[in-house]
Amino acid sequence: MNFTPPASQIQQMFDRIAPVYDLLNDWLSLGLHKVWKQITVKMSSPDTASVALDLCCGTGDLTLLLAKRVKKGRVIGVDFSPRLLAVAKEKARRKGYDKIEWLEADVLQLPFPDNSVDCITMGYGLRNVVDIPACLREIWRVLKPGKKAAILDFHQPENNWLAATQQWYLENIVVTAASFFGNRQDYAYIHPSIQRFPNGKQQVAIAKQIGFSQQTHYPLMGGIMGVLVLTK
Ligand SMILES: C[S@@+](CC[C@H](N)C(=O)[O-])C[C@H]1O[C@@H](n2cnc3c(N)ncnc32)[C@H](O)[C@@H]1O
């Protein structure tokens, strides 16, 4: 797929992979996604009384990490895939996080007032929304002035050897593993989505235009991964 599919197709794709999503993440990143998610939560600067959103929360890993830090405020996981949200809710229940709120909604139209949120995380979501500037505008709108969003995602590294290794790994190991569960096409979507995703510099330029007061992109793992940290 070399074009961004419509939102309904993306939503159906994520519903389809819900049963295997956590298992494949753990296997295929050798557990490293947990470290990247911890870094992201720290960069979003939550405190104990924050109103914190985890956008495109999926199965809720980042949401649970936020809830570990936000004891007196509110933590809300937002996603448009009911099946991934069901996995997230069950995981939170098992781990005793009963105060997390789960919201089925489109992150391009957040049902929160302007200037009402203290901290936002987003993991592997920005690459999957149909309109990246609209998503960043919505994040800017709901954040309180001076507060932060940290956005984690895959990137295409600048180093050609690393980029080729990333492509080989995604097209062979990841797609082969996913095909055992009948999800070959859904995981074949990852590499083209990384190719069309704006790089760190471009993300910073978009965020600046929207009006964030600070915008920094931190590459991880030689640029295979990155965190965009935005301050309103
Ligand atoms: C790759 S998953 C990431 C899940 C989780 N954040 C993680 O780090 O494991 C991307 C998520 O984005 C969600 N998503 C994509 N576009 C969305 C939108 N416009 N509104 C809400 N959720 C969206 C999908 O349903 C899916 O759960």
The ligand as a MOL file (V3000), in Angstrom:
LIG
                    3D

  0  0  0     0  0            999 V3000
M  V30 BEGIN CTAB
M  V30 COUNTS 27 29 0 0 0
M  V30 BEGIN ATOM
M  V30 1 C 0.2160 0.7150 15.9690 0
M  V30 2 S -1.1340 0.9520 17.0370 0 CHG=1
M  V30 3 C -0.3640 1.6130 18.4740 0
M  V30 4 C -0.9990 1.1650 19.7750 0
M  V30 5 C -0.2930 1.6110 21.0520 0
M  V30 6 N -0.2500 3.0480 21.1740 0
M  V30 7 C 1.1100 1.0490 21.1630 0
M  V30 8 O 2.0340 1.8480 21.2900 0
M  V30 9 O 1.2740 -0.1550 21.1500 0 CHG=-1
M  V30 10 C -1.9140 2.3610 16.3260 0
M  V30 11 C -3.2490 2.6730 16.9620 0
M  V30 12 O -3.7530 3.8840 16.4020 0
M  V30 13 C -5.1690 3.7820 16.3720 0
M  V30 14 N -5.6530 4.8410 15.4760 0
M  V30 15 C -5.2310 5.1320 14.2130 0
M  V30 16 N -5.8770 6.2070 13.7410 0
M  V30 17 C -6.7240 6.6180 14.7290 0
M  V30 18 C -7.6520 7.6850 14.8510 0
M  V30 19 N -7.8450 8.5560 13.8470 0
M  V30 20 N -8.3290 7.8280 15.9990 0
M  V30 21 C -8.1510 6.9540 17.0160 0
M  V30 22 N -7.2860 5.9150 16.9690 0
M  V30 23 C -6.5790 5.7510 15.8370 0
M  V30 24 C -5.4110 2.3500 15.9390 0
M  V30 25 O -6.7010 1.8960 16.2270 0
M  V30 26 C -4.3170 1.6160 16.7450 0
M  V30 27 O -4.7870 1.2070 17.9980 0
M  V30 END ATOM
M  V30 BEGIN BOND
M  V30 1 1 1 2
M  V30 2 1 2 3
M  V30 3 1 2 10
M  V30 4 1 3 4
M  V30 5 1 4 5
M  V30 6 1 5 6
M  V30 7 1 5 7
M  V30 8 2 7 8
M  V30 9 1 7 9
M  V30 10 1 10 11
M  V30 11 1 11 12
M  V30 12 1 11 26
M  V30 13 1 12 13
M  V30 14 1 13 14
M  V30 15 1 13 24
M  V30 16 1 14 15
M  V30 17 1 14 23
M  V30 18 2 15 16
M  V30 19 1 16 17
M  V30 20 1 17 18
M  V30 21 2 17 23
M  V30 22 1 18 19
M  V30 23 2 18 20
M  V30 24 1 20 21
M  V30 25 2 21 22
M  V30 26 1 22 23
M  V30 27 1 24 25
M  V30 28 1 24 26
M  V30 29 1 26 27
M  V30 END BOND
M  V30 END CTAB
M  END
